[in-house]
Amino acid sequence: MKRKINYKYFVIAVVLVISSCKMDQVNPNAASDAQVLTTREGIIALSVGLRQYYSTTGLSNTMVSPSVTAREMKGVATFSNVIELEEGGANVSTPNANVLALWSSMQAEMGMCENIINYAPKASGLDAGTLSGIMAQAYLFKATALTELAMAFEEANLNTSITAPVQFVPRAQVFAYAISLLDLGIAAVKANPISTTFTTSIAGPDFDLVNSLYAYEARINLIAGDNQKALDNANLVDLTKTSKFDYSTLSPNPLYTVYNITKSYFPRAHFGLADSLYYPGDNRLSFYFTTPSNVINGDTVVTYAGFGASQTTSIPVYTPDEIRLIQAEATLRLNGSLTTALNLINAVRTQTSGDPFGVNAGLPAYSGPVTYAGLLEEVYKQRCAELYCSGLKWEDTRRFNRPAPPANSTERNRIFYPYPNQERINNPNTPVDPAI
């Protein structure tokens, strides 16, 4: 897209908010965007702001609409955008507000990251360990935004622009570029370990940048089909540590707002899965859902708890069991040990306590066929339960070759989204929309 909003101005707003300045009048002494972006304070403010933006606005788009498309959530509001998402197929129109919000929020996130990447090395007063953390975080969130776009659209842009319409590339190329950014982030923190200043002033105690980089390397490489690199990076994640987005009443959890305040969507019972794909005794049912159930337009729905239980509930950047399931899947796809994969699956299935986020399945050990096909299907089942409403299932349905529309819409009702109408109006390079 030709980025009509210059996201460099976002940093000025962040700095003004942080300094608690009143904005009733224009301040003739206010810093220009160039001054803000070349100062230590401005870069730190934007670094805080880009993660804050993703954890609120970003997640409210990337964890909600794809969950409706992947049949985890049921759209119940009478707004046209919700009705279209729920119906899926050719009914999702190019002016759909949800599709536009997902696209534009990830473009905004990319723009902020690009400003950090371009300006932080030129800013005065940043020590090496603080700069490496700032750069690595920007690489991480730009890679994340790119990946979210590539999971929802057949093609996307690699960079934003305020001067010319951007070019689109196939999603495989988007994933590859996202991985290259994560490689840069890991190299940065290896060369100059993260400083205490970065941790205290930018990341906070609950966001673990280094383990998040390795976890996202594992996640995105798995999606991209590089199973060896996915496994190698998953093995580097310290499963004794966590990384999460924190919230407050002033900056509330976006899932709580969407599912428990506005209530335009409700969880489909049993993770939205057919009887053969979920286990009735799974304790994750009571983690993610509360009762009583209700029937809306023939579908049984419940109330979402899980990582949207309250305004202040934290959302994990990744979970330890996601990493174990990545290890199991990558091992299988590399034709590795069935026993190793089985042990990893059972570590997820049989856990009754100890998960740092409280996601404990409490199931008996796997008793199905210990074959490549049998264990791979079990990985899919466990991902559907463990990573419920994370925004990952839609992509999982592709990788596991699950039923697809138009023949079957039980596990996903679109292949990819159409490009937003606003993008097509502003950018002649916008590709042809997929049929479904």
C-alpha positions as CSV (number, residue, x, y, z in Angstrom):
1,M,0.0,0.0,0.0
2,K,1.0,3.6,-0.3
3,R,1.1,4.4,3.4
4,K,-1.0,7.6,3.6
5,I,-0.4,7.9,7.4
6,N,3.2,8.5,8.3
7,Y,3.7,6.3,11.3
8,K,6.7,8.3,12.3
9,Y,4.2,10.6,13.9
10,F,3.1,7.8,16.2
11,V,6.3,8.2,18.2
12,I,5.6,11.9,18.9
13,A,2.2,10.9,20.4
14,V,3.9,8.2,22.5
15,V,6.5,10.6,23.8
16,L,3.8,13.2,24.7
17,V,1.7,10.6,26.5
18,I,4.6,9.3,28.5
19,S,5.7,12.7,29.5
20,S,2.0,13.5,30.5
21,C,1.9,16.7,28.5
22,K,-1.4,18.4,28.1
23,M,-2.4,18.6,24.4
24,D,-5.1,21.2,24.7
25,Q,-3.0,23.6,22.7
26,V,-0.3,23.4,20.0
27,N,3.1,23.4,21.6
28,P,5.5,25.6,19.5
29,N,8.4,24.0,21.3
30,A,7.4,20.4,20.5
31,A,10.0,18.2,19.0
32,S,9.8,17.4,15.3
33,D,9.5,13.9,14.1
34,A,13.1,13.9,13.0
35,Q,14.3,15.1,16.4
36,V,12.2,12.5,18.2
37,L,13.4,9.7,16.0
38,T,17.1,10.6,16.5
39,T,17.0,10.9,20.3
40,R,17.4,8.2,22.9
41,E,14.1,9.1,24.6
42,G,12.2,9.0,21.3
43,I,13.5,5.7,20.2
44,I,12.8,4.2,23.6
45,A,9.3,5.6,23.5
46,L,8.6,4.1,20.0
47,S,10.1,0.8,21.1
48,V,7.6,0.7,24.0
49,G,4.8,1.8,21.7
50,L,5.3,-0.7,18.9
51,R,5.0,-3.6,21.4
52,Q,2.0,-2.0,23.1
53,Y,0.3,-1.4,19.7
54,Y,0.8,-5.1,18.7
55,S,-0.3,-6.5,22.1
56,T,-3.6,-4.5,21.9
57,T,-4.7,-3.4,18.4
58,G,-2.6,-6.1,16.6
59,L,-3.8,-9.1,18.6
60,S,-7.4,-8.0,18.5
61,N,-7.2,-8.3,14.8
62,T,-4.9,-11.3,14.3
63,M,-6.4,-13.5,17.0
64,V,-10.1,-12.8,16.3
65,S,-11.0,-12.8,12.6
66,P,-8.8,-15.8,11.7
67,S,-10.4,-17.7,14.6
68,V,-13.8,-17.1,13.1
69,T,-12.5,-18.2,9.7
70,A,-11.0,-21.3,11.3
71,R,-14.4,-22.2,12.9
72,E,-13.1,-21.7,16.5
73,M,-15.3,-18.7,17.1
74,K,-18.9,-18.0,15.9
75,G,-19.8,-14.5,14.7
76,V,-23.1,-13.6,16.2
77,A,-23.4,-9.8,15.7
78,T,-25.6,-8.5,12.9
79,F,-23.0,-6.3,11.5
80,S,-22.2,-7.1,7.9
81,N,-18.5,-7.6,8.5
82,V,-19.2,-10.2,11.2
83,I,-21.9,-11.9,9.1
84,E,-19.6,-12.2,6.1
85,L,-16.8,-13.7,8.2
86,E,-19.2,-16.2,9.7
87,E,-20.6,-17.2,6.3
88,G,-17.1,-17.3,4.7
89,G,-16.5,-18.4,1.1
90,A,-17.4,-15.9,-1.5
91,N,-19.5,-13.9,1.0
92,V,-16.4,-12.2,2.4
93,S,-16.4,-8.9,0.5
94,T,-13.4,-6.6,-0.3
95,P,-14.8,-3.8,1.9
96,N,-15.0,-6.1,4.9
97,A,-14.0,-4.0,7.9
98,N,-12.4,-7.0,9.8
99,V,-10.2,-7.8,6.8
100,L,-9.2,-4.2,6.4
101,A,-8.4,-3.9,10.2
102,L,-6.1,-6.9,10.1
103,W,-4.3,-5.7,7.0
104,S,-3.9,-2.0,8.1
105,S,-2.9,-2.8,11.7
106,M,0.0,-5.0,10.5
107,Q,1.0,-2.3,8.0
108,A,1.1,0.1,10.9
109,E,3.2,-2.3,13.0
110,M,5.6,-2.7,10.1
111,G,5.9,1.0,9.7
112,M,6.8,1.6,13.4
113,C,9.4,-1.3,13.2
114,E,10.9,0.2,10.1
115,N,11.4,3.6,11.8
116,I,13.2,1.9,14.7
117,I,15.4,-0.2,12.3
118,N,16.3,2.9,10.2
119,Y,16.7,5.5,13.0
120,A,17.8,3.7,16.2
121,P,21.5,3.2,15.0
122,K,21.7,7.0,14.4
123,A,20.2,8.0,17.8
124,S,22.6,9.4,20.4
125,G,23.0,8.0,23.9
126,L,22.1,4.4,23.3
127,D,24.6,1.9,24.7
128,A,25.4,-1.2,22.7
129,G,23.3,-3.6,24.8
130,T,20.3,-1.3,24.7
131,L,20.6,-0.7,21.0
132,S,20.8,-4.5,20.3
133,G,17.6,-5.1,22.3
134,I,15.8,-2.3,20.5
135,M,16.9,-3.5,17.1
136,A,16.1,-7.2,17.9
137,Q,12.6,-6.3,19.1
138,A,11.9,-4.3,16.0
139,Y,13.1,-7.2,13.8
140,L,10.9,-9.5,15.9
141,F,7.7,-7.5,15.5
142,K,8.2,-6.7,11.9
143,A,8.7,-10.4,11.3
144,T,5.5,-11.1,13.3
145,A,3.5,-8.6,11.2
146,L,4.8,-10.0,8.0
147,T,3.9,-13.5,9.1
148,E,0.4,-12.5,10.1
149,L,-0.2,-11.0,6.6
150,A,1.2,-14.1,4.9
151,M,-1.1,-16.3,7.0
152,A,-4.2,-14.4,5.9
153,F,-3.3,-13.3,2.3
154,E,-1.8,-15.1,-0.7
155,E,0.7,-12.2,-1.3
156,A,1.9,-9.2,0.7
157,N,4.4,-6.4,0.7
158,L,7.8,-6.7,2.4
159,N,8.1,-3.1,3.4
160,T,5.9,0.0,3.7
161,S,6.2,3.2,1.8
162,I,4.9,6.8,2.0
163,T,6.1,7.7,-1.5
164,A,5.0,5.0,-3.9
165,P,2.7,2.0,-4.1
166,V,4.4,-1.1,-2.7
167,Q,5.0,-4.3,-4.6
168,F,3.5,-7.6,-3.6
169,V,5.3,-10.9,-3.4
170,P,4.1,-14.5,-2.8
171,R,3.7,-15.5,0.8
172,A,6.6,-18.0,0.7
173,Q,8.8,-15.0,0.0
174,V,7.2,-13.1,2.9
175,F,7.9,-15.9,5.3
176,A,11.5,-16.1,4.1
177,Y,12.0,-12.4,4.7
178,A,10.4,-12.6,8.1
179,I,12.9,-15.4,9.0
180,S,15.8,-13.3,7.8
181,L,14.7,-10.5,10.1
182,L,14.6,-12.9,13.1
183,D,18.1,-14.1,12.1
184,L,19.2,-10.4,12.3
185,G,17.6,-10.0,15.7
186,I,19.3,-13.1,17.1
187,A,22.7,-12.0,15.7
188,A,22.2,-8.6,17.3
189,V,21.7,-9.9,20.8
190,K,24.4,-12.5,20.4
191,A,26.9,-9.7,19.4
192,N,25.8,-7.4,22.2
193,P,23.8,-9.0,25.0
194,I,20.7,-7.2,26.1
195,S,21.3,-4.5,28.7
196,T,19.5,-3.9,32.0
197,T,18.3,-0.6,30.6
198,F,16.5,-2.4,27.8
199,T,14.8,-4.8,30.2
200,T,13.8,-2.2,32.7
201,S,12.9,0.7,30.4
202,I,11.5,-1.1,27.4
203,A,10.8,-4.8,27.7
204,G,9.7,-5.1,31.3
205,P,10.2,-8.2,33.5
206,D,7.6,-10.4,31.7
207,F,8.6,-10.0,28.1
208,D,11.6,-12.4,27.3
209,L,13.0,-11.1,24.0
210,V,15.7,-13.8,23.5
211,N,13.4,-16.7,24.0
212,S,10.7,-15.0,21.9
213,L,13.1,-14.7,19.0
214,Y,13.9,-18.4,19.1
215,A,10.2,-19.4,19.6
216,Y,9.2,-17.3,16.6
217,E,12.0,-18.7,14.5
218,A,10.7,-22.1,15.3
219,R,7.0,-21.1,14.6
220,I,7.7,-19.4,11.3
221,N,10.2,-21.9,10.0
222,L,7.6,-24.6,10.7
223,I,5.0,-22.7,8.7
224,A,7.5,-22.1,5.9
225,G,8.4,-25.8,5.7
226,D,12.0,-25.6,7.0
227,N,11.5,-28.3,9.6
228,Q,15.1,-28.7,10.6
229,K,15.5,-25.0,11.3
230,A,12.2,-25.1,13.2
231,L,13.4,-28.0,15.3
232,D,16.9,-26.4,15.9
233,N,15.3,-23.2,17.2
234,A,12.6,-24.9,19.2
235,N,15.5,-26.7,21.0
236,L,17.0,-23.4,21.9
237,V,13.9,-22.1,23.7
238,D,14.3,-22.2,27.5
239,L,11.0,-23.9,28.6
240,T,11.6,-22.9,32.2
241,K,11.0,-19.3,31.2
242,T,7.9,-17.5,29.9
243,S,7.3,-14.4,27.7
244,K,3.9,-12.6,27.8
245,F,2.0,-9.5,27.1
246,D,0.7,-7.8,30.2
247,Y,-2.4,-5.6,30.6
248,S,-4.0,-3.2,33.0
249,T,-7.4,-1.5,33.3
250,L,-5.9,1.4,31.3
251,S,-4.6,-0.9,28.6
252,P,-7.0,-3.9,28.8
253,N,-6.7,-7.3,27.4
254,P,-8.1,-7.2,23.8
255,L,-9.6,-10.7,24.0
256,Y,-11.5,-9.8,27.1
257,T,-12.9,-6.7,25.4
258,V,-13.9,-8.6,22.2
259,Y,-15.4,-11.7,23.8
260,N,-16.7,-10.6,27.1
261,I,-17.7,-6.9,26.6
262,T,-18.7,-6.4,22.9
263,K,-19.7,-10.1,22.5
264,S,-19.9,-10.1,18.8
265,Y,-18.3,-13.6,18.8
266,F,-18.7,-16.7,21.0
267,P,-16.5,-19.8,21.2
268,R,-17.9,-22.8,19.5
269,A,-18.2,-25.7,21.9
270,H,-15.3,-28.3,22.0
271,F,-12.8,-25.9,20.3
272,G,-15.1,-25.9,17.3
273,L,-14.0,-29.4,16.5
274,A,-15.9,-32.5,15.4
275,D,-16.3,-35.3,18.0
276,S,-13.4,-37.3,16.5
277,L,-10.9,-34.4,16.9
278,Y,-11.3,-33.5,20.6
279,Y,-11.2,-35.4,23.8
280,P,-14.2,-35.0,26.2
281,G,-12.0,-35.4,29.3
282,D,-9.6,-32.6,28.2
283,N,-9.1,-30.2,31.1
284,R,-8.3,-27.5,28.5
285,L,-12.0,-27.3,27.9
286,S,-12.6,-25.9,31.4
287,F,-9.5,-23.6,31.0
288,Y,-10.7,-21.9,27.8
289,F,-14.5,-22.0,28.3
290,T,-17.1,-21.4,31.0
291,T,-20.7,-22.7,31.0
292,P,-23.6,-22.6,30.6
293,S,-23.7,-23.3,26.9
294,N,-26.2,-21.8,24.5
295,V,-27.4,-22.6,21.0
296,I,-27.3,-19.8,18.4
297,N,-28.5,-20.5,14.9
298,G,-28.0,-24.2,15.4
299,D,-24.5,-24.0,16.8
300,T,-23.6,-24.7,20.5
301,V,-21.5,-21.8,21.9
302,V,-20.0,-21.1,25.3
303,T,-18.2,-18.2,27.0
304,Y,-14.5,-17.5,26.5
305,A,-12.3,-17.5,29.5
306,G,-8.7,-18.6,28.9
307,F,-6.4,-15.8,28.0
308,G,-9.3,-13.3,27.9
309,A,-10.7,-14.0,31.4
310,S,-10.3,-10.5,32.7
311,Q,-9.0,-7.0,31.7
312,T,-5.6,-7.8,33.2
313,T,-5.1,-11.4,32.1
314,S,-1.8,-11.8,30.4
315,I,-1.5,-13.3,26.9
316,P,1.6,-15.5,26.2
317,V,3.9,-14.7,23.3
318,Y,4.3,-18.4,23.0
319,T,3.6,-21.4,25.3
320,P,6.0,-24.2,26.4
321,D,3.6,-26.7,24.9
322,E,3.6,-25.0,21.5
323,I,7.3,-25.5,21.5
324,R,6.9,-29.2,22.4
325,L,4.4,-29.6,19.6
326,I,6.7,-27.9,17.1
327,Q,9.4,-30.3,18.1
328,A,7.1,-33.3,17.7
329,E,5.8,-32.1,14.3
330,A,9.2,-31.2,12.9
331,T,10.6,-34.5,14.1
332,L,7.8,-36.4,12.3
333,R,8.1,-34.3,9.1
334,L,11.9,-34.9,9.1
335,N,11.2,-38.7,9.3
336,G,12.7,-38.7,12.7
337,S,12.1,-41.0,15.7
338,L,8.4,-41.9,16.2
339,T,9.3,-42.6,19.9
340,T,10.7,-39.1,20.3
341,A,7.6,-37.5,18.7
342,L,5.3,-39.7,20.9
343,N,7.1,-38.7,24.1
344,L,6.7,-35.0,23.2
345,I,3.0,-35.5,22.4
346,N,2.5,-37.3,25.7
347,A,4.4,-34.5,27.6
348,V,1.6,-32.2,26.4
349,R,-1.3,-34.7,26.8
350,T,-0.6,-36.0,30.3
351,Q,0.4,-32.8,32.0
352,T,-1.9,-32.3,35.0
353,S,-0.1,-29.3,36.6
354,G,2.9,-27.2,36.3
355,D,2.1,-25.3,33.1
356,P,3.1,-21.7,33.7
357,F,-0.1,-20.5,32.1
358,G,-2.4,-23.1,33.6
359,V,-3.0,-24.9,30.3
360,N,-2.9,-28.6,31.5
361,A,-4.6,-31.2,29.3
362,G,-4.7,-34.0,32.0
363,L,-5.3,-36.7,29.4
364,P,-4.1,-40.3,29.4
365,A,-1.1,-41.1,27.3
366,Y,-1.7,-41.5,23.5
367,S,-3.0,-44.9,22.7
368,G,-3.6,-44.6,18.9
369,P,-1.4,-46.0,16.1
370,V,2.2,-45.0,16.5
371,T,2.7,-44.3,12.9
372,Y,3.7,-41.2,11.0
373,A,0.1,-40.4,10.0
374,G,-1.4,-41.3,13.4
375,L,1.0,-39.1,15.3
376,L,0.8,-36.2,12.9
377,E,-2.9,-36.2,13.2
378,E,-2.5,-36.2,17.0
379,V,-0.2,-33.2,16.8
380,Y,-2.9,-31.4,14.9
381,K,-5.5,-32.3,17.5
382,Q,-3.3,-31.1,20.3
383,R,-2.5,-27.9,18.6
384,C,-6.2,-27.2,18.1
385,A,-6.8,-27.5,21.9
386,E,-3.5,-26.2,23.2
387,L,-3.3,-23.1,20.9
388,Y,-7.0,-22.4,20.8
389,C,-7.9,-18.9,19.6
390,S,-4.2,-18.0,19.0
391,G,-4.8,-17.2,15.4
392,L,-2.7,-20.2,14.3
393,K,-5.3,-22.8,13.4
394,W,-6.2,-21.4,10.0
395,E,-2.6,-21.8,8.9
396,D,-2.5,-25.2,10.6
397,T,-5.4,-26.4,8.5
398,R,-3.3,-25.7,5.4
399,R,-0.1,-27.4,6.6
400,F,-2.0,-30.5,7.8
401,N,-4.1,-30.6,4.6
402,R,-7.4,-30.5,6.4
403,P,-10.8,-30.3,4.7
404,A,-11.2,-27.1,2.8
405,P,-14.0,-25.1,1.1
406,P,-16.0,-25.1,-1.0
407,A,-16.4,-28.8,-0.6
408,N,-16.1,-28.7,3.2
409,S,-16.1,-25.7,5.5
410,T,-16.1,-27.4,8.9
411,E,-12.5,-26.5,9.8
412,R,-12.1,-23.3,7.7
413,N,-14.5,-21.4,5.6
414,R,-12.0,-19.6,3.4
415,I,-8.6,-20.4,1.8
416,F,-7.3,-16.8,2.0
417,Y,-8.9,-13.4,2.5
418,P,-9.5,-11.0,-0.4
419,Y,-7.4,-7.8,-0.4
420,P,-9.1,-4.8,1.2
421,N,-10.9,-2.6,-1.1
422,Q,-9.0,0.4,0.3
423,E,-5.7,-1.2,-0.7
424,R,-6.9,-1.8,-4.2
425,I,-8.0,1.8,-4.6
426,N,-4.7,3.2,-3.4
427,N,-2.4,0.6,-5.0
428,P,-2.5,-0.6,-8.6
429,N,-0.1,-3.4,-7.7
430,T,-2.8,-5.2,-5.6
431,P,-3.1,-8.8,-6.9
432,V,-6.3,-10.5,-8.1
433,D,-8.5,-11.7,-5.2
434,P,-8.7,-15.4,-4.5
435,A,-12.0,-17.0,-5.3
436,I,-12.4,-18.1,-1.7
